[in-house]
Amino acid sequence: MRIETQGKTHVRIIMREKKAKDLLAGLLAHPDLGEEAKELADKLQAAGVTPPPAAPGSHRHQYAPPMDE
């Protein structure tokens, strides 16, 4: 993320698309963060950012030791 311009009442930042999607997903997952977070989420969505698709269910991996012959 990089701050491009900064004024008294606004800040313009540049970030990679994946980071913007992750940020939006976090903001939408926590509506209790307040009005500023909601405004930022609205601005991200207005800029065309969409949250990443939901991850598939957890996969369970188990270690299986080699079989002795």
Buried (B, 14 or more C-beta within 10 A) or exposed (E): EEEEEEEEEEEEEEBEEEEBBBBBBEBBEEEEEEEEBEEBBEEBBEEEBEBEEEEEEEEEEEEEEEEEE
